[in-house]
């Protein structure tokens, strides 16, 4: 249920602040007035992430891409059939899931109060990312809301399909790594301590693998509070530095230098930018405004700087392809398509075609990368565990020879 932060005057004239849960803002105000409070300010409380022990393991308490696609598909169908925005929202809210239902109720309340759909969506950034809000705003401004929502639905469906495919493909390597860690932990924590006393008094040093495993186990046992604290500090430091401009620039440069990662990063960025730009241009948004709306969506700083340059070139009368010239070493074919689209005055449809091309190629590259990663992980894990087992078996045989 939505939570609202309010400020009100009590019966004694003192100002009071607090939070209340209610289905809508009007319901919250009515409950507060019933308690003798005169409300003068009330706003929906920004919903932060719930504690991990209260979260649904299956993600049903979060608005994910699947929920967004279902909402956009039903809402676009109803609006395309001639229903008004408020009536469409009212009907969609009845069928929405538990995570999206309170969000849609607040959207309906804001729209009925006179706000536009995009402005109401902007009040819920966790449910509706900025690119969705900008695209809906463009559709409202140009009167092509139905077409824009249809294109946006297809874009989110493709993005969600790539994400699901990647997660599914990573399950097997992740299980291999977990099994390897469990096996190594069992050898280090159980088998090695049982073998180490066998070499005492024999005059023969244990094999290197057993000495190294024993040292590692003793170190972890003695220093685990320090190691845990250092790991926590490292994670906290990375979390704080992740979005710093200098750190983001370093990540962007590294991603474009790694041989296998470079093509995937470029494909994902080009697919996202072409999809949003093409959708906005198909909605008859001016090219400079479409570029300005797309610029914050770039995840890599190289693409963000290229869009900045493209925006300046367009204002000066240049073309989009010339403004994006800094991307030529990474996406030459895409720039050629953009130049061709500008020449024939079909830039929107060309960009959408380029987005589909990049999405298909990126999925194929991910498949090839994972096809290469799985045997490499298998061989590495097998070599590690096999080496440990051979060392342990050699130690057992050497102890047996000494006893004879």
Buried (B, 14 or more C-beta within 10 A) or exposed (E): EBBBBBBBBEEEEEEBEEEBEBBBBEBBBEBBEEEEBEBEEBEBBEBEEEEEEEEEEEEEBBBBBBBBBBBBBBBBBBBBEEBEBBEBBBEBBEEBBEBBBBBBBBBBBBBBEEBBBBBBBBBBEEBBBEBBBBBBBBBBBBEBBBBBBBBBBBBBBBBBEBEEBBEEBBEBBEEBEEEBEEBBEEBBBEBBBEBBEBBEEEEEEBBEBBBBBBEBBEEEEEEEEEEEEEEEEEEEEEEEEEEEEEEBBEBBEEBBEEEEBBBBBBBBBBBBBBBBBBBBBBBBBEBBBBBBBBBEBBBBBBBBBBBBBBBEBBEEEBBBBBBBBBBBEBBEEBBEBBBEBBEEEEBBEBBBBBBBBBBBBBBEBBEEBBEEBBEEBBEEBEEEBEEBBEBBEEBEEBBEEEEE
